[in-house]
Amino acid sequence: MQELQRTTRESKHATERTAILAAVVPEKAHPFVLEELDLDEPREDEVLVRVVATGICHTDLTTPI
């Protein structure tokens, strides 16, 4: 299984950089594309939640948008 999140430190004096591998749909009706993105640090009024599992219902695949 591919590691979906990597955290690296650029230096002791720089802010922490979190790189994530995200499934992105670049345009409507196009397939997902995996892209590595930089995740900003949470703002003061935000929290960072780690998702370890998810699911999809068959109706999500058949319901027209």
Backbone as CSV, one residue per row, in Angstrom:
resi,resn,N_x,N_y,N_z,CA_x,CA_y,CA_z,C_x,C_y,C_z
1,MET,0.846,-1.182,0.000,0.000,0.000,0.000,0.889,1.242,0.000
2,GLN,0.475,2.241,-0.732,1.259,3.464,-0.861,1.034,4.371,0.341
3,GLU,2.117,4.960,0.830,2.018,5.909,1.943,1.369,7.183,1.428
4,LEU,0.273,7.608,2.045,-0.481,8.741,1.549,-0.093,10.060,2.181
5,GLN,0.631,10.035,3.263,1.020,11.298,3.886,2.455,11.212,4.364
6,ARG,3.224,12.238,4.030,4.603,12.321,4.486,4.806,13.681,5.137
7,THR,5.500,13.708,6.236,5.820,14.976,6.893,7.326,15.142,6.867
8,THR,7.788,16.301,6.415,9.217,16.571,6.396,9.476,17.909,7.058
9,ARG,10.652,18.051,7.636,11.071,19.333,8.205,12.152,19.893,7.302
10,GLU,11.933,21.119,6.823,12.903,21.736,5.930,14.153,22.173,6.692
11,SER,13.999,22.715,7.887,15.126,23.074,8.744,14.583,23.307,10.149
12,LYS,15.477,23.473,11.093,15.048,23.719,12.467,14.345,25.058,12.605
13,HIS,14.666,26.011,11.718,14.115,27.355,11.827,12.930,27.595,10.907
14,ALA,12.655,26.670,10.008,11.537,26.840,9.076,10.298,26.179,9.653
15,THR,9.157,26.528,9.124,7.923,25.894,9.567,7.850,24.482,9.014
16,GLU,7.083,23.641,9.671,6.938,22.265,9.244,6.130,22.208,7.953
17,ARG,6.563,21.378,7.016,5.889,21.223,5.725,5.280,19.835,5.671
18,THR,3.999,19.746,5.370,3.337,18.464,5.238,2.934,18.273,3.792
19,ALA,3.489,17.243,3.160,3.133,16.908,1.788,2.135,15.758,1.834
20,ILE,1.069,15.880,1.058,0.061,14.827,1.008,-0.111,14.373,-0.434
21,LEU,-0.540,13.145,-0.616,-0.888,12.622,-1.927,-2.407,12.648,-1.993
22,ALA,-2.942,13.460,-2.894,-4.381,13.674,-2.960,-4.946,13.161,-4.281
23,ALA,-6.131,12.582,-4.222,-6.869,12.201,-5.431,-7.696,13.411,-5.836
24,VAL,-7.365,14.011,-6.975,-7.967,15.256,-7.425,-8.707,15.008,-8.739
25,VAL,-9.893,15.595,-8.866,-10.624,15.573,-10.132,-10.403,16.937,-10.775
26,PRO,-9.560,17.011,-11.820,-9.195,18.307,-12.377,-10.337,19.025,-13.093
27,GLU,-11.251,18.287,-13.672,-12.390,18.870,-14.373,-13.601,17.964,-14.213
28,LYS,-14.773,18.531,-14.386,-16.007,17.765,-14.278,-15.997,16.607,-15.280
29,ALA,-16.408,15.449,-14.819,-16.523,14.227,-15.622,-15.167,13.664,-16.049
30,HIS,-14.092,14.035,-15.365,-12.768,13.476,-15.628,-12.403,12.529,-14.502
31,PRO,-11.483,11.604,-14.754,-11.079,10.665,-13.696,-10.186,11.344,-12.644
32,PHE,-10.054,10.668,-11.510,-9.155,11.145,-10.457,-7.714,11.103,-10.953
33,VAL,-6.920,12.062,-10.482,-5.487,12.115,-10.754,-4.795,12.263,-9.399
34,LEU,-3.745,11.473,-9.158,-3.005,11.600,-7.913,-2.002,12.735,-8.042
35,GLU,-2.062,13.684,-7.099,-1.162,14.830,-7.100,-0.573,15.004,-5.704
36,GLU,0.707,15.346,-5.640,1.313,15.671,-4.353,1.092,17.153,-4.100
37,LEU,0.500,17.470,-2.951,0.168,18.842,-2.587,0.791,19.186,-1.245
38,ASP,1.061,20.461,-1.033,1.514,20.938,0.272,0.298,21.305,1.101
39,LEU,0.238,20.778,2.300,-0.867,21.054,3.200,-0.456,22.169,4.147
40,ASP,-1.199,23.265,4.136,-0.908,24.377,5.042,-1.148,23.954,6.485
41,GLU,-0.421,24.576,7.384,-0.652,24.345,8.807,-2.051,24.863,9.153
42,PRO,-2.751,24.198,10.073,-4.085,24.676,10.465,-4.012,26.082,11.047
43,ARG,-5.026,26.880,10.725,-5.120,28.215,11.319,-5.550,28.075,12.776
44,GLU,-5.603,29.179,13.470,-5.945,29.173,14.891,-7.345,28.604,15.145
45,ASP,-8.268,28.806,14.201,-9.651,28.335,14.375,-9.922,27.018,13.640
46,GLU,-8.866,26.266,13.267,-9.008,25.004,12.549,-8.309,23.873,13.305
47,VAL,-8.675,22.651,12.952,-7.987,21.470,13.471,-7.624,20.581,12.289
48,LEU,-6.592,19.774,12.450,-6.177,18.826,11.429,-6.647,17.448,11.860
49,VAL,-7.436,16.798,11.014,-7.984,15.480,11.321,-7.358,14.463,10.378
50,ARG,-6.819,13.386,10.924,-6.242,12.323,10.107,-7.325,11.288,9.823
51,VAL,-7.623,11.080,8.557,-8.621,10.094,8.142,-7.878,8.790,7.869
52,VAL,-8.277,7.728,8.543,-7.592,6.446,8.360,-8.404,5.465,7.528
53,ALA,-9.689,5.747,7.321,-10.515,4.871,6.497,-11.718,5.654,5.981
54,THR,-12.240,5.219,4.873,-13.429,5.834,4.304,-14.144,4.800,3.453
55,GLY,-15.330,5.108,3.044,-16.089,4.181,2.212,-16.934,4.924,1.208
56,ILE,-17.516,4.179,0.299,-18.390,4.768,-0.705,-19.575,3.815,-0.906
57,CYS,-20.728,4.383,-1.089,-21.947,3.596,-1.312,-22.168,3.442,-2.811
58,HIS,-22.729,2.338,-3.221,-22.973,2.130,-4.651,-23.892,3.201,-5.234
59,THR,-24.751,3.813,-4.397,-25.630,4.851,-4.912,-24.854,6.133,-5.240
60,ASP,-23.691,6.314,-4.613,-22.845,7.444,-4.951,-22.350,7.346,-6.394
61,LEU,-22.202,6.127,-6.891,-21.703,5.907,-8.238,-22.802,5.993,-9.289
62,THR,-24.058,5.791,-8.886,-25.143,5.749,-9.859,-26.068,6.960,-9.812
63,THR,-25.949,7.799,-8.789,-26.820,8.962,-8.664,-26.326,10.070,-9.581
64,PRO,-27.174,10.560,-10.504,-26.731,11.630,-11.401,-26.520,12.938,-10.642
65,ILE,-25.585,13.719,-11.123,-25.284,15.002,-10.483,-26.099,16.096,-11.134
